[in-house]
Amino acid sequence: MISTRGRYALRVMIDLAENNNGSYIPLKDIAARQEISKKYLEIIVKDMVNAGLILGASGKGGGYQLCRKPEEYVVGEILELMEGSLSPVACLADKSYECTRRAACKTLPMWEEFDTLVHNYFYGKKLTDLL
């Protein structure tokens, strides 16, 4: 399940793309338009800035903006930043995870197929697909 962190991060990215006028967009404006707590968004955008998804500037005229064109963002990268691995089971989410039943696991092929479907779906969507 995708948490509010992942969903709100996508909404922030969409808002930044839709309201891009070349200057920084104040977080209070994004929070008001998206009807999300500014306090909660502060936590989310901090992670997004640290990961290099968006740019942030403080002070007068400060706020946030995309650091790439909207078509250069992939939904999967945004969700994985906020959520961590999107893999359905531990043995696929963590490559170093050691499962003693891996060789005999009857369900592993199903989980691998599902993991591939989810990955391909989210990595096949660009931010512009959501605008």
N, CA, C and O atoms as a printed pandas DataFrame, in Angstrom:
     atom_number atom_name residue_name chain_id  residue_number  x_coord  y_coord  z_coord
0              1         N          MET        A               1    0.843   -1.170    0.000
1              2        CA          MET        A               1    0.000    0.000    0.000
2              3         C          MET        A               1    0.901    1.250    0.000
3              4         O          MET        A               1    1.895    1.317    0.723
4              5         N          ILE        A               2    0.534    2.208   -0.808
5              6        CA          ILE        A               2    1.268    3.462   -0.878
6              7         C          ILE        A               2    0.734    4.379    0.232
7              8         O          ILE        A               2   -0.471    4.604    0.340
8              9         N          SER        A               3    1.643    4.896    1.043
9             10        CA          SER        A               3    1.257    5.735    2.183
10            11         C          SER        A               3    0.963    7.167    1.735
11            12         O          SER        A               3    1.107    7.512    0.562
12            13         N          THR        A               4    0.549    7.988    2.698
13            14        CA          THR        A               4    0.305    9.399    2.398
14            15         C          THR        A               4    1.592   10.087    1.963
15            16         O          THR        A               4    1.549   11.016    1.156
16            17         N          ARG        A               5    2.738    9.651    2.482
17            18        CA          ARG        A               5    4.014   10.260    2.065
18            19         C          ARG        A               5    4.193   10.146    0.552
19            20         O          ARG        A               5    4.527   11.127   -0.112
20            21         N          GLY        A               6    3.975    8.970    0.021
21            22        CA          GLY        A               6    4.122    8.765   -1.422
22            23         C          GLY        A               6    3.072    9.510   -2.213
23            24         O          GLY        A               6    3.384   10.144   -3.221
24            25         N          ARG        A               7    1.839    9.441   -1.771
25            26        CA          ARG        A               7    0.746   10.114   -2.482
26            27         C          ARG        A               7    0.914   11.631   -2.438
27            28         O          ARG        A               7    0.722   12.307   -3.449
28            29         N          TYR        A               8    1.271   12.164   -1.274
29            30        CA          TYR        A               8    1.447   13.609   -1.152
30            31         C          TYR        A               8    2.659   14.097   -1.931
31            32         O          TYR        A               8    2.627   15.190   -2.495
32            33         N          ALA        A               9    3.712   13.315   -1.971
33            34        CA          ALA        A               9    4.893   13.695   -2.758
34            35         C          ALA        A               9    4.516   13.839   -4.225
35            36         O          ALA        A               9    4.961   14.773   -4.892
36            37         N          LEU        A              10    3.707   12.930   -4.728
37            38        CA          LEU        A              10    3.259   13.040   -6.117
38            39         C          LEU        A              10    2.415   14.294   -6.311
39            40         O          LEU        A              10    2.540   14.980   -7.326
40            41         N          ARG        A              11    1.561   14.591   -5.345
41            42        CA          ARG        A              11    0.723   15.788   -5.444
42            43         C          ARG        A              11    1.570   17.062   -5.419
43            44         O          ARG        A              11    1.265   18.026   -6.121
44            45         N          VAL        A              12    2.628   17.066   -4.613
45            46        CA          VAL        A              12    3.539   18.214   -4.586
46            47         C          VAL        A              12    4.203   18.370   -5.947
47            48         O          VAL        A              12    4.274   19.477   -6.482
48            49         N          MET        A              13    4.682   17.282   -6.503
49            50        CA          MET        A              13    5.356   17.330   -7.799
50            51         C          MET        A              13    4.408   17.821   -8.896
51            52         O          MET        A              13    4.799   18.626   -9.741
52            53         N          ILE        A              14    3.182   17.346   -8.883
53            54        CA          ILE        A              14    2.186   17.792   -9.860
54            55         C          ILE        A              14    1.918   19.286   -9.679
55            56         O          ILE        A              14    1.859   20.037  -10.652
56            57         N          ASP        A              15    1.758   19.704   -8.433
57            58        CA          ASP        A              15    1.498   21.117   -8.145
58            59         C          ASP        A              15    2.651   21.983   -8.629
59            60         O          ASP        A              15    2.424   23.031   -9.235
60            61         N          LEU        A              16    3.873   21.564   -8.372
61            62        CA          LEU        A              16    5.036   22.332   -8.821
62            63         C          LEU        A              16    5.087   22.417  -10.349
63            64         O          LEU        A              16    5.442   23.457  -10.903
64            65         N          ALA        A              17    4.734   21.331  -11.021
65            66        CA          ALA        A              17    4.739   21.328  -12.487
66            67         C          ALA        A              17    3.632   22.225  -13.037
67            68         O          ALA        A              17    3.857   22.989  -13.976
68            69         N          GLU        A              18    2.449   22.134  -12.459
69            70        CA          GLU        A              18    1.317   22.914  -12.953
70            71         C          GLU        A              18    1.452   24.412  -12.678
71            72         O          GLU        A              18    0.924   25.231  -13.429
72            73         N          ASN        A              19    2.143   24.763  -11.627
73            74        CA          ASN        A              19    2.251   26.167  -11.225
74            75         C          ASN        A              19    3.627   26.761  -11.485
75            76         O          ASN        A              19    3.973   27.807  -10.934
76            77         N          ASN        A              20    4.402   26.100  -12.315
77            78        CA          ASN        A              20    5.751   26.567  -12.625
78            79         C          ASN        A              20    5.697   27.865  -13.428
79            80         O          ASN        A              20    5.186   27.900  -14.547
80            81         N          ASN        A              21    6.229   28.920  -12.836
81            82        CA          ASN        A              21    6.317   30.199  -13.544
82            83         C          ASN        A              21    7.760   30.707  -13.536
83            84         O          ASN        A              21    8.019   31.880  -13.807
84            85         N          GLY        A              22    8.688   29.809  -13.223
85            86        CA          GLY        A              22   10.099   30.170  -13.199
86            87         C          GLY        A              22   10.611   30.617  -11.847
87            88         O          GLY        A              22   11.820   30.749  -11.657
88            89         N          SER        A              23    9.707   30.855  -10.900
89            90        CA          SER        A              23   10.155   31.263   -9.568
90            91         C          SER        A              23    9.753   30.189   -8.548
91            92         O          SER        A              23    8.984   29.278   -8.852
92            93         N          TYR        A              24   10.282   30.320   -7.358
93            94        CA          TYR        A              24   10.004   29.356   -6.305
94            95         C          TYR        A              24    8.557   29.506   -5.833
95            96         O          TYR        A              24    8.022   30.612   -5.760
96            97         N          ILE        A              25    7.948   28.386   -5.521
97            98        CA          ILE        A              25    6.556   28.360   -5.084
98            99         C          ILE        A              25    6.529   28.116   -3.576
99           100         O          ILE        A              25    7.045   27.104   -3.101
100          101         N          PRO        A              26    5.928   29.043   -2.823
101          102        CA          PRO        A              26    5.874   28.877   -1.366
102          103         C          PRO        A              26    5.115   27.612   -0.964
103          104         O          PRO        A              26    4.099   27.264   -1.565
104          105         N          LEU        A              27    5.626   26.936    0.060
105          106        CA          LEU        A              27    5.002   25.705    0.527
106          107         C          LEU        A              27    3.588   25.959    1.038
107          108         O          LEU        A              27    2.719   25.098    0.901
108          109         N          LYS        A              28    3.350   27.115    1.619
109          110        CA          LYS        A              28    2.009   27.427    2.117
110          111         C          LYS        A              28    0.996   27.443    0.965
111          112         O          LYS        A              28   -0.161   27.068    1.156
112          113         N          ASP        A              29    1.417   27.869   -0.213
113          114        CA          ASP        A              29    0.532   27.875   -1.378
114          115         C          ASP        A              29    0.226   26.450   -1.845
115          116         O          ASP        A              29   -0.913   26.116   -2.170
116          117         N          ILE        A              30    1.262   25.629   -1.868
117          118        CA          ILE        A              30    1.073   24.221   -2.255
118          119         C          ILE        A              30    0.145   23.538   -1.257
119          120         O          ILE        A              30   -0.791   22.839   -1.644
120          121         N          ALA        A              31    0.413   23.745    0.030
121          122        CA          ALA        A              31   -0.399   23.131    1.083
122          123         C          ALA        A              31   -1.859   23.556    0.960
123          124         O          ALA        A              31   -2.760   22.730    1.109
124          125         N          ALA        A              32   -2.093   24.821    0.694
125          126        CA          ALA        A              32   -3.470   25.320    0.564
126          127         C          ALA        A              32   -4.162   24.705   -0.650
127          128         O          ALA        A              32   -5.300   24.247   -0.549
128          129         N          ARG        A              33   -3.486   24.692   -1.788
129          130        CA          ARG        A              33   -4.093   24.128   -3.007
130          131         C          ARG        A              33   -4.368   22.637   -2.863
131          132         O          ARG        A              33   -5.389   22.135   -3.333
132          133         N          GLN        A              34   -3.443   21.933   -2.207
133          134        CA          GLN        A              34   -3.558   20.478   -2.085
134          135         C          GLN        A              34   -4.341   20.036   -0.848
135          136         O          GLN        A              34   -4.627   18.852   -0.668
136          137         N          GLU        A              35   -4.680   21.010   -0.001
137          138        CA          GLU        A              35   -5.412   20.721    1.239
138          139         C          GLU        A              35   -4.672   19.692    2.091
139          140         O          GLU        A              35   -5.245   18.711    2.565
140          141         N          ILE        A              36   -3.364   19.958    2.269
141          142        CA          ILE        A              36   -2.483   19.105    3.063
142          143         C          ILE        A              36   -1.816   19.995    4.106
143          144         O          ILE        A              36   -1.487   21.149    3.829
144          145         N          SER        A              37   -1.622   19.462    5.286
145          146        CA          SER        A              37   -0.955   20.195    6.357
146          147         C          SER        A              37    0.428   20.665    5.905
147          148         O          SER        A              37    1.232   19.875    5.410
148          149         N          LYS        A              38    0.694   21.965    6.082
149          150        CA          LYS        A              38    2.008   22.518    5.729
150          151         C          LYS        A              38    3.100   21.847    6.550
151          152         O          LYS        A              38    4.188   21.576    6.042
152          153         N          LYS        A              39    2.810   21.582    7.811
153          154        CA          LYS        A              39    3.779   20.943    8.700
154          155         C          LYS        A              39    4.187   19.565    8.152
155          156         O          LYS        A              39    5.369   19.221    8.151
156          157         N          TYR        A              40    3.216   18.792    7.693
157          158        CA          TYR        A              40    3.500   17.468    7.144
158          159         C          TYR        A              40    4.273   17.593    5.827
159          160         O          TYR        A              40    5.192   16.817    5.566
160          161         N          LEU        A              41    3.899   18.560    5.014
161          162        CA          LEU        A              41    4.605   18.756    3.746
162          163         C          LEU        A              41    6.055   19.169    3.956
163          164         O          LEU        A              41    6.914   18.835    3.140
164          165         N          GLU        A              42    6.341   19.889    5.033
165          166        CA          GLU        A              42    7.724   20.291    5.321
166          167         C          GLU        A              42    8.626   19.071    5.447
167          168         O          GLU        A              42    9.765   19.085    4.980
168          169         N          ILE        A              43    8.123   18.024    6.071
169          170        CA          ILE        A              43    8.892   16.788    6.228
170          171         C          ILE        A              43    9.114   16.120    4.873
171          172         O          ILE        A              43   10.213   15.657    4.566
172          173         N          ILE        A              44    8.061   16.078    4.078
173          174        CA          ILE        A              44    8.125   15.415    2.775
174          175         C          ILE        A              44    9.061   16.152    1.822
175          176         O          ILE        A              44    9.912   15.530    1.186
176          177         N          VAL        A              45    8.911   17.472    1.718
177          178        CA          VAL        A              45    9.748   18.216    0.764
178          179         C          VAL        A              45   11.211   18.229    1.180
179          180         O          VAL        A              45   12.094   18.312    0.327
180          181         N          LYS        A              46   11.478   18.149    2.472
181          182        CA          LYS        A              46   12.876   18.082    2.927
182          183         C          LYS        A              46   13.554   16.850    2.337
183          184         O          LYS        A              46   14.678   16.939    1.843
184          185         N          ASP        A              47   12.883   15.705    2.385
185          186        CA          ASP        A              47   13.425   14.477    1.802
186          187         C          ASP        A              47   13.582   14.609    0.290
187          188         O          ASP        A              47   14.545   14.105   -0.288
188          189         N          MET        A              48   12.640   15.281   -0.338
189          190        CA          MET        A              48   12.686   15.450   -1.790
190          191         C          MET        A              48   13.847   16.360   -2.206
191          192         O          MET        A              48   14.502   16.116   -3.219
192          193         N          VAL        A              49   14.092   17.402   -1.421
193          194        CA          VAL        A              49   15.230   18.293   -1.692
194          195         C          VAL        A              49   16.535   17.535   -1.481
195          196         O          VAL        A              49   17.434   17.600   -2.319
196          197         N          ASN        A              50   16.642   16.818   -0.368
197          198        CA          ASN        A              50   17.862   16.061   -0.067
198          199         C          ASN        A              50   18.174   15.019   -1.134
199          200         O          ASN        A              50   19.341   14.716   -1.383
200          201         N          ALA        A              51   17.142   14.473   -1.763
201          202        CA          ALA        A              51   17.339   13.467   -2.805
202          203         C          ALA        A              51   17.574   14.086   -4.181
203          204         O          ALA        A              51   17.861   13.372   -5.142
204          205         N          GLY        A              52   17.453   15.403   -4.278
205          206        CA          GLY        A              52   17.682   16.066   -5.556
206          207         C          GLY        A              52   16.502   16.048   -6.507
207          208         O          GLY        A              52   16.672   16.284   -7.703
208          209         N          LEU        A              53   15.298   15.771   -5.998
209          210        CA          LEU        A              53   14.116   15.790   -6.860
210          211         C          LEU        A              53   13.619   17.207   -7.101
211          212         O          LEU        A              53   13.137   17.526   -8.188
212          213         N          ILE        A              54   13.736   18.056   -6.086
213          214        CA          ILE        A              54   13.284   19.432   -6.193
214          215         C          ILE        A              54   14.325   20.365   -5.580
215          216         O          ILE        A              54   15.223   19.930   -4.858
216          217         N          LEU        A              55   14.189   21.635   -5.880
217          218        CA          LEU        A              55   15.057   22.659   -5.306
218          219         C          LEU        A              55   14.266   23.438   -4.265
219          220         O          LEU        A              55   13.070   23.679   -4.428
220          221         N          GLY        A              56   14.944   23.825   -3.203
221          222        CA          GLY        A              56   14.308   24.622   -2.170
222          223         C          GLY        A              56   15.130   25.853   -1.873
223          224         O          GLY        A              56   16.360   25.818   -1.906
224          225         N          ALA        A              57   14.439   26.949   -1.581
225          226        CA          ALA        A              57   15.110   28.193   -1.211
226          227         C          ALA        A              57   14.340   28.815   -0.060
227          228         O          ALA        A              57   13.110   28.852   -0.076
228          229         N          SER        A              58   15.062   29.301    0.935
229          230        CA          SER        A              58   14.396   29.924    2.086
230          231         C          SER        A              58   14.444   31.436    1.970
231          232         O          SER        A              58   15.161   31.992    1.138
232          233         N          GLY        A              59   13.671   32.083    2.815
233          234        CA          GLY        A              59   13.649   33.546    2.831
234          235         C          GLY        A              59   12.630   34.123    1.878
235          236         O          GLY        A              59   11.821   33.405    1.291
236          237         N          LYS        A              60   12.684   35.435    1.736
237          238        CA          LYS        A              60   11.749   36.139    0.854
238          239         C          LYS        A              60   11.926   35.640   -0.582
239          240         O          LYS        A              60   13.042   35.588   -1.098
240          241         N          GLY        A              61   10.839   35.285   -1.202
241          242        CA          GLY        A              61   10.885   34.752   -2.564
242          243         C          GLY        A              61   11.243   33.283   -2.603
243          244         O          GLY        A              61   11.442   32.709   -3.674
244          245         N          GLY        A              62   11.324   32.673   -1.423
245          246        CA          GLY        A              62   11.699   31.265   -1.347
246          247         C          GLY        A              62   10.523   30.334   -1.575
247          248         O          GLY        A              62    9.385   30.768   -1.755
248          249         N          GLY        A              63   10.820   29.072   -1.564
249          250        CA          GLY        A              63    9.816   28.042   -1.781
250          251         C          GLY        A              63   10.476   26.863   -2.466
251          252         O          GLY        A              63   11.621   26.518   -2.178
252          253         N          TYR        A              64    9.737   26.251   -3.376
253          254        CA          TYR        A              64   10.221   25.037   -4.037
254          255         C          TYR        A              64    9.930   25.103   -5.523
255          256         O          TYR        A              64    8.994   25.766   -5.968
256          257         N          GLN        A              65   10.757   24.398   -6.276
257          258        CA          GLN        A              65   10.541   24.255   -7.711
258          259         C          GLN        A              65   11.187   22.961   -8.188
259          260         O          GLN        A              65   12.075   22.411   -7.538
260          261         N          LEU        A              66   10.720   22.495   -9.331
261          262        CA          LEU        A              66   11.314   21.307   -9.937
262          263         C          LEU        A              66   12.718   21.649  -10.402
263          264         O          LEU        A              66   12.991   22.784  -10.792
264          265         N          CYS        A              67   13.598   20.676  -10.359
265          266        CA          CYS        A              67   14.953   20.914  -10.862
266          267         C          CYS        A              67   15.163   20.274  -12.242
267          268         O          CYS        A              67   16.236   20.372  -12.836
268          269         N          ARG        A              68   14.109   19.619  -12.729
269          270        CA          ARG        A              68   14.136   19.043  -14.076
270          271         C          ARG        A              68   12.806   19.360  -14.752
271          272         O          ARG        A              68   11.881   19.868  -14.119
272          273         N          LYS        A              69   12.723   19.062  -16.010
273          274        CA          LYS        A              69   11.457   19.203  -16.724
274          275         C          LYS        A              69   10.510   18.100  -16.242
275          276         O          LYS        A              69   10.962   17.002  -15.919
276          277         N          PRO        A              70    9.208   18.376  -16.189
277          278        CA          PRO        A              70    8.255   17.367  -15.709
278          279         C          PRO        A              70    8.348   16.024  -16.435
279          280         O          PRO        A              70    8.152   14.973  -15.824
280          281         N          GLU        A              71    8.640   16.055  -17.718
281          282        CA          GLU        A              71    8.718   14.798  -18.476
282          283         C          GLU        A              71    9.959   13.969  -18.127
283          284         O          GLU        A              71   10.073   12.820  -18.554
284          285         N          GLU        A              72   10.880   14.538  -17.360
285          286        CA          GLU        A              72   12.085   13.817  -16.960
286          287         C          GLU        A              72   11.929   13.100  -15.615
287          288         O          GLU        A              72   12.837   12.394  -15.176
288          289         N          TYR        A              73   10.790   13.281  -14.971
289          290        CA          TYR        A              73   10.529   12.595  -13.697
290          291         C          TYR        A              73    9.710   11.341  -13.952
291          292         O          TYR        A              73    8.750   11.349  -14.723
292          293         N          VAL        A              74   10.109   10.268  -13.288
293          294        CA          VAL        A              74    9.394    9.005  -13.383
294          295         C          VAL        A              74    8.684    8.782  -12.043
295          296         O          VAL        A              74    9.277    8.968  -10.981
296          297         N          VAL        A              75    7.422    8.388  -12.103
297          298        CA          VAL        A              75    6.628    8.194  -10.895
298          299         C          VAL        A              75    7.306    7.199   -9.946
299          300         O          VAL        A              75    7.293    7.398   -8.732
300          301         N          GLY        A              76    7.889    6.146  -10.484
301          302        CA          GLY        A              76    8.543    5.134   -9.657
302          303         C          GLY        A              76    9.653    5.704   -8.789
303          304         O          GLY        A              76    9.794    5.299   -7.636
304          305         N          GLU        A              77   10.438    6.624   -9.309
305          306        CA          GLU        A              77   11.535    7.199   -8.519
306          307         C          GLU        A              77   10.990    8.017   -7.356
307          308         O          GLU        A              77   11.572    8.017   -6.271
308          309         N          ILE        A              78    9.887    8.708   -7.574
309          310        CA          ILE        A              78    9.279    9.527   -6.524
310          311         C          ILE        A              78    8.715    8.628   -5.434
311          312         O          ILE        A              78    8.940    8.859   -4.246
312          313         N          LEU        A              79    7.976    7.596   -5.853
313          314        CA          LEU        A              79    7.379    6.686   -4.878
314          315         C          LEU        A              79    8.438    5.922   -4.090
315          316         O          LEU        A              79    8.316    5.779   -2.874
316          317         N          GLU        A              80    9.460    5.436   -4.755
317          318        CA          GLU        A              80   10.497    4.682   -4.037
318          319         C          GLU        A              80   11.280    5.564   -3.072
319          320         O          GLU        A              80   11.720    5.096   -2.021
320          321         N          LEU        A              81   11.455    6.820   -3.416
321          322        CA          LEU        A              81   12.106    7.733   -2.484
322          323         C          LEU        A              81   11.275    7.843   -1.202
323          324         O          LEU        A              81   11.820    7.792   -0.099
324          325         N          MET        A              82    9.995    7.990   -1.347
325          326        CA          MET        A              82    9.111    8.197   -0.196
326          327         C          MET        A              82    8.771    6.900    0.538
327          328         O          MET        A              82    8.625    6.898    1.760
328          329         N          GLU        A              83    8.647    5.816   -0.195
329          330        CA          GLU        A              83    8.148    4.565    0.370
330          331         C          GLU        A              83    9.235    3.532    0.643
331          332         O          GLU        A              83    9.031    2.603    1.424
332          333         N          GLY        A              84   10.373    3.692    0.008
333          334        CA          GLY        A              84   11.344    2.604    0.035
334          335         C          GLY        A              84   10.981    1.631   -1.074
335          336         O          GLY        A              84   10.298    2.001   -2.029
336          337         N          SER        A              85   11.422    0.425   -0.955
337          338        CA          SER        A              85   11.144   -0.575   -1.988
338          339         C          SER        A              85    9.646   -0.788   -2.149
339          340         O          SER        A              85    8.897   -0.796   -1.172
340          341         N          LEU        A              86    9.224   -0.960   -3.387
341          342        CA          LEU        A              86    7.819   -1.263   -3.673
342          343         C          LEU        A              86    7.606   -2.764   -3.832
343          344         O          LEU        A              86    6.505   -3.205   -4.163
344          345         N          SER        A              87    8.648   -3.543   -3.598
345          346        CA          SER        A              87    8.549   -4.997   -3.736
346          347         C          SER        A              87    7.596   -5.567   -2.700
347          348         O          SER        A              87    7.545   -5.092   -1.566
348          349         N          PRO        A              88    6.837   -6.592   -3.094
349          350        CA          PRO        A              88    5.807   -7.136   -2.208
350          351         C          PRO        A              88    6.322   -8.045   -1.087
351          352         O          PRO        A              88    5.624   -8.255   -0.095
352          353         N          VAL        A              89    7.521   -8.578   -1.234
353          354        CA          VAL        A              89    8.051   -9.502   -0.220
354          355         C          VAL        A              89    9.511   -9.166    0.081
355          356         O          VAL        A              89   10.219   -8.614   -0.762
356          357         N          ALA        A              90    9.944   -9.502    1.276
357          358        CA          ALA        A              90   11.280   -9.144    1.749
358          359         C          ALA        A              90   12.396   -9.691    0.868
359          360         O          ALA        A              90   13.406   -9.019    0.661
360          361         N          CYS        A              91   12.227  -10.892    0.352
361          362        CA          CYS        A              91   13.309  -11.493   -0.425
362          363         C          CYS        A              91   13.550  -10.776   -1.753
363          364         O          CYS        A              91   14.612  -10.936   -2.354
364          365         N          LEU        A              92   12.590   -9.999   -2.211
365          366        CA          LEU        A              92   12.784   -9.213   -3.431
366          367         C          LEU        A              92   13.148   -7.768   -3.109
367          368         O          LEU        A              92   13.844   -7.113   -3.885
368          369         N          ALA        A              93   12.684   -7.278   -1.979
369          370        CA          ALA        A              93   12.956   -5.895   -1.583
370          371         C          ALA        A              93   14.403   -5.697   -1.173
371          372         O          ALA        A              93   14.983   -4.635   -1.404
372          373         N          ASP        A              94   14.983   -6.718   -0.568
373          374        CA          ASP        A              94   16.341   -6.628   -0.049
374          375         C          ASP        A              94   17.163   -7.752   -0.660
375          376         O          ASP        A              94   17.000   -8.917   -0.299
376          377         N          LYS        A              95   18.047   -7.399   -1.584
377          378        CA          LYS        A              95   18.842   -8.415   -2.299
378          379         C          LYS        A              95   19.747   -9.220   -1.366
379          380         O          LYS        A              95   20.139  -10.338   -1.698
380          381         N          SER        A              96   20.079   -8.662   -0.209
381          382        CA          SER        A              96   20.936   -9.389    0.729
382          383         C          SER        A              96   20.123  -10.272    1.691
383          384         O          SER        A              96   20.692  -10.987    2.515
384          385         N          TYR        A              97   18.816  -10.216    1.580
385          386        CA          TYR        A              97   17.950  -11.035    2.437
386          387         C          TYR        A              97   18.186  -12.507    2.106
387          388         O          TYR        A              97   18.122  -12.911    0.945
388          389         N          GLU        A              98   18.456  -13.294    3.132
389          390        CA          GLU        A              98   18.721  -14.712    2.908
390          391         C          GLU        A              98   17.553  -15.546    3.388
391          392         O          GLU        A              98   17.251  -15.604    4.580
392          393         N          CYS        A              99   16.912  -16.182    2.444
393          394        CA          CYS        A              99   15.778  -17.058    2.750
394          395         C          CYS        A              99   16.222  -18.495    2.505
395          396         O          CYS        A              99   16.664  -18.836    1.408
396          397         N          THR        A             100   16.107  -19.310    3.499
397          398        CA          THR        A             100   16.543  -20.710    3.374
398          399         C          THR        A             100   15.637  -21.495    2.438
399          400         O          THR        A             100   16.021  -22.568    1.971
400          401         N          ARG        A             101   14.461  -20.993    2.157
401          402        CA          ARG        A             101   13.511  -21.700    1.287
402          403         C          ARG        A             101   13.518  -21.180   -0.150
403          404         O          ARG        A             101   12.742  -21.652   -0.981
404          405         N          ARG        A             102   14.363  -20.238   -0.442
405          406        CA          ARG        A             102   14.344  -19.597   -1.767
406          407         C          ARG        A             102   14.362  -20.614   -2.915
407          408         O          ARG        A             102   13.571  -20.497   -3.852
408          409         N          ALA        A             103   15.228  -21.579   -2.854
409          410        CA          ALA        A             103   15.359  -22.556   -3.941
410          411         C          ALA        A             103   14.108  -23.426   -4.091
411          412         O          ALA        A             103   13.803  -23.894   -5.188
412          413         N          ALA        A             104   13.397  -23.637   -3.005
413          414        CA          ALA        A             104   12.217  -24.508   -3.050
414          415         C          ALA        A             104   10.905  -23.724   -2.988
415          416         O          ALA        A             104    9.834  -24.330   -2.942
416          417         N          CYS        A             105   10.965  -22.417   -2.986
417          418        CA          CYS        A             105    9.764  -21.598   -2.811
418          419         C          CYS        A             105    8.847  -21.687   -4.030
419          420         O          CYS        A             105    9.227  -21.317   -5.141
420          421         N          LYS        A             106    7.659  -22.177   -3.803
421          422        CA          LYS        A             106    6.676  -22.319   -4.879
422          423         C          LYS        A             106    6.010  -20.984   -5.222
423          424         O          LYS        A             106    5.467  -20.828   -6.315
424          425         N          THR        A             107    6.048  -20.025   -4.298
425          426        CA          THR        A             107    5.378  -18.746   -4.542
426          427         C          THR        A             107    6.305  -17.679   -5.115
427          428         O          THR        A             107    5.831  -16.655   -5.606
428          429         N          LEU        A             108    7.611  -17.899   -5.063
429          430        CA          LEU        A             108    8.560  -16.891   -5.521
430          431         C          LEU        A             108    8.314  -16.437   -6.960
431          432         O          LEU        A             108    8.349  -15.236   -7.226
432          433         N          PRO        A             109    8.068  -17.350   -7.889
433          434        CA          PRO        A             109    7.815  -16.881   -9.269
434          435         C          PRO        A             109    6.621  -15.919   -9.357
435          436         O          PRO        A             109    6.648  -14.967  -10.136
436          437         N          MET        A             110    5.587  -16.166   -8.566
437          438        CA          MET        A             110    4.435  -15.282   -8.558
438          439         C          MET        A             110    4.826  -13.899   -8.030
439          440         O          MET        A             110    4.444  -12.881   -8.606
440          441         N          TRP        A             111    5.592  -13.868   -6.928
441          442        CA          TRP        A             111    6.018  -12.593   -6.350
442          443         C          TRP        A             111    6.932  -11.844   -7.300
443          444         O          TRP        A             111    6.848  -10.620   -7.406
444          445         N          GLU        A             112    7.804  -12.562   -7.991
445          446        CA          GLU        A             112    8.694  -11.923   -8.958
446          447         C          GLU        A             112    7.897  -11.304  -10.110
447          448         O          GLU        A             112    8.188  -10.194  -10.555
448          449         N          GLU        A             113    6.898  -12.034  -10.577
449          450        CA          GLU        A             113    6.060  -11.517  -11.664
450          451         C          GLU        A             113    5.293  -10.271  -11.204
451          452         O          GLU        A             113    5.214   -9.279  -11.930
452          453         N          PHE        A             114    4.736  -10.333  -10.001
453          454        CA          PHE        A             114    4.003   -9.188   -9.460
454          455         C          PHE        A             114    4.944   -7.992   -9.271
455          456         O          PHE        A             114    4.588   -6.860   -9.598
456          457         N          ASP        A             115    6.128   -8.246   -8.751
457          458        CA          ASP        A             115    7.126   -7.199   -8.551
458          459         C          ASP        A             115    7.478   -6.529   -9.879
459          460         O          ASP        A             115    7.593   -5.305   -9.948
460          461         N          THR        A             116    7.645   -7.312  -10.908
461          462        CA          THR        A             116    7.956   -6.783  -12.236
462          463         C          THR        A             116    6.807   -5.936  -12.768
463          464         O          THR        A             116    7.037   -4.875  -13.347
464          465         N          LEU        A             117    5.583   -6.391  -12.580
465          466        CA          LEU        A             117    4.412   -5.623  -13.026
466          467         C          LEU        A             117    4.345   -4.258  -12.341
467          468         O          LEU        A             117    4.128   -3.238  -12.994
468          469         N          VAL        A             118    4.532   -4.250  -11.026
469          470        CA          VAL        A             118    4.477   -3.006  -10.265
470          471         C          VAL        A             118    5.603   -2.072  -10.699
471          472         O          VAL        A             118    5.379   -0.887  -10.949
472          473         N          HIS        A             119    6.808   -2.616  -10.786
473          474        CA          HIS        A             119    7.965   -1.804  -11.198
474          475         C          HIS        A             119    7.733   -1.212  -12.582
475          476         O          HIS        A             119    7.898   -0.008  -12.776
476          477         N          ASN        A             120    7.356   -2.037  -13.535
477          478        CA          ASN        A             120    7.164   -1.558  -14.906
478          479         C          ASN        A             120    6.039   -0.531  -14.997
479          480         O          ASN        A             120    6.118    0.417  -15.779
480          481         N          TYR        A             121    4.995   -0.722  -14.197
481          482        CA          TYR        A             121    3.884    0.223  -14.211
482          483         C          TYR        A             121    4.339    1.603  -13.734
483          484         O          TYR        A             121    4.160    2.594  -14.443
484          485         N          PHE        A             122    4.929    1.670  -12.532
485          486        CA          PHE        A             122    5.312    2.959  -11.970
486          487         C          PHE        A             122    6.507    3.586  -12.682
487          488         O          PHE        A             122    6.591    4.811  -12.775
488          489         N          TYR        A             123    7.427    2.774  -13.182
489          490        CA          TYR        A             123    8.563    3.323  -13.911
490          491         C          TYR        A             123    8.220    3.613  -15.372
491          492         O          TYR        A             123    9.012    4.215  -16.098
492          493         N          GLY        A             124    7.042    3.182  -15.789
493          494        CA          GLY        A             124    6.562    3.500  -17.141
494          495         C          GLY        A             124    5.729    4.774  -17.168
495          496         O          GLY        A             124    5.320    5.224  -18.238
496          497         N          LYS        A             125    5.476    5.351  -16.013
497          498        CA          LYS        A             125    4.673    6.588  -15.907
498          499         C          LYS        A             125    5.591    7.771  -15.617
499          500         O          LYS        A             125    6.459    7.707  -14.747
500          501         N          LYS        A             126    5.383    8.824  -16.347
501          502        CA          LYS        A             126    6.120   10.066  -16.126
502          503         C          LYS        A             126    5.223   11.051  -15.398
503          504         O          LYS        A             126    4.000   10.911  -15.408
504          505         N          LEU        A             127    5.824   12.033  -14.776
505          506        CA          LEU        A             127    5.052   13.061  -14.091
506          507         C          LEU        A             127    4.065   13.714  -15.045
507          508         O          LEU        A             127    2.947   14.048  -14.652
508          509         N          THR        A             128    4.470   13.897  -16.290
509          510        CA          THR        A             128    3.580   14.529  -17.275
510          511         C          THR        A             128    2.334   13.683  -17.557
511          512         O          THR        A             128    1.317   14.221  -17.994
512          513         N          ASP        A             129    2.396   12.390  -17.320
513          514        CA          ASP        A             129    1.216   11.544  -17.495
514          515         C          ASP        A             129    0.136   11.871  -16.469
515          516         O          ASP        A             129   -1.036   11.552  -16.670
516          517         N          LEU        A             130    0.528   12.503  -15.378
517          518        CA          LEU        A             130   -0.411   12.819  -14.305
518          519         C          LEU        A             130   -0.941   14.249  -14.400
519          520         O          LEU        A             130   -1.854   14.623  -13.663
520          521         N          LEU        A             131   -0.381   15.036  -15.290
521          522        CA          LEU        A             131   -0.801   16.442  -15.411
522          523         C          LEU        A             131   -2.070   16.568  -16.224
523          524         O          LEU        A             131   -2.566   17.676  -16.427
